[in-house]
Amino acid sequence: MSSTASPAEIDPSLRARLIRDPETILEDAEVMRALVAANERAMGANVVDMRGLAMERLEARLDRLEETHRSVIAAAYENLAGTNQIHRAVLRMLDPLEFETFLADLEGEVAAILRVDAIRLVLESARSAEDPALARLGAVLQVAAPGFGRDYAGARGNARGEPRPVTLRRIEGGAGWLYGPRAGDLRSEACLRLDLGEGRLPGMLLMASRDPQQFSPEHGTDLLAFFGGVFERSMRRWLA
């Protein structure tokens, strides 16, 4: 006489709980995978469980959707944080009542809010950069020959042939005459073209960081373009 092993008994309280609340199992991915695997072992290697295959595909698709969902949320939070950062920098930039304070804040509080290691304002002019009046304003303000912005950021334009308002790029150290002793540590840079109004040569606002990923060419430029637009309007007011 052959004997058949009796199935393992489930604890009555656990069994009652599962019958009362089956979602406990259905919502646990690991438990469901274990049940499906046990079912496949019970059917044997020669039986193809189409429902099991469908569940595996649906599970893989759900994992991809969850990953996409997390990426979208992370990007939204990052964009919100960047927007708040730019708004804070703009408000700080609008506070000063004197141009000297405006430039000091640019290199100080504004740079700290934007988390950059260096900011430089370059004005194109035929005037000598050795002028004592310019030197008194500090290293944040630099004077360059006409055409500097086009040559420094590159002449490549957008689809309509216009110069790009913002250029992001990685660098292996910045220009020494611009950034001074910290130039060799800089690894990425944002170049913001400035339209200073009719009858004036253009300018450029440069932001540089030791982080090579801070101003990566793959990043969007909308927020920096907005900041540059506010900055150039502030400069028109000071120049007037």
Residue pairs with C-beta under 8 A, 6 or more apart in sequence:
10 18
17 24
18 24
18 25
25 31
25 32
25 35
26 32
29 59
33 59
36 52
36 55
36 56
39 49
39 52
40 49
40 52
43 49
82 223
83 223
85 113
85 114
85 115
86 114
86 223
86 224
86 226
86 227
88 113
89 110
89 113
89 114
89 227
90 227
90 230
92 105
92 109
92 110
92 113
93 102
93 105
93 106
93 110
93 230
93 231
93 234
94 230
94 234
95 105
96 102
96 105
99 137
99 238
100 137
102 234
102 238
103 121
103 137
103 138
103 140
103 141
104 138
104 140
106 119
106 121
106 140
107 119
107 138
107 139
107 140
110 119
111 117
111 118
111 119
111 207
114 207
115 209
115 214
116 207
116 208
116 209
116 214
117 182
117 185
117 186
117 208
117 209
117 210
118 174
118 179
118 182
118 186
118 206
118 207
118 208
118 209
119 140
119 205
119 206
119 207
119 208
120 139
120 140
120 141
120 142
120 178
120 179
120 205
120 206
120 208
121 140
121 141
121 142
121 203
121 204
121 205
121 206
121 235
122 142
122 143
122 144
122 148
122 149
122 152
122 178
122 203
122 204
122 205
122 206
123 141
123 142
123 143
123 144
123 196
123 201
123 203
124 143
124 144
124 145
124 146
124 147
124 148
124 149
124 201
124 202
124 203
124 204
125 143
125 144
125 145
125 146
125 201
126 145
126 146
127 134
127 143
128 143
129 142
129 143
129 144
131 143
134 141
134 143
139 180
142 177
142 178
144 152
146 201
148 204
149 163
149 191
149 193
149 194
149 202
149 203
149 204
150 163
152 191
152 204
153 163
153 164
153 167
153 191
153 193
153 204
154 167
155 163
156 164
157 163
157 164
158 164
163 193
164 193
165 192
165 193
165 221
165 225
165 228
166 190
166 191
166 192
166 193
166 221
166 224
166 225
166 228
167 190
167 191
168 188
168 189
168 190
168 191
168 215
168 216
168 217
168 219
168 221
168 224
169 188
169 189
169 191
169 215
169 217
170 187
170 188
170 189
170 212
170 215
170 216
170 217
171 186
171 187
171 188
171 189
171 208
172 187
173 183
173 184
173 185
173 186
173 187
174 182
174 183
174 184
174 186
174 189
174 208
175 183
176 183
176 184
178 206
179 186
179 208
185 210
186 208
186 209
186 210
187 209
187 210
187 211
187 212
188 208
188 209
188 211
188 212
188 213
188 214
188 215
188 216
189 206
189 207
189 208
189 209
189 215
190 206
190 207
190 208
190 215
190 224
191 204
191 205
191 206
192 204
192 205
192 206
192 207
192 224
192 225
192 227
192 228
192 231
193 202
193 203
193 204
193 228
194 202
194 203
194 204
194 205
194 228
194 231
194 232
194 235
195 202
195 232
196 202
196 203
196 232
196 235
196 236
196 239
197 236
197 239
200 239
203 232
203 235
205 228
205 231
207 215
208 215
209 215
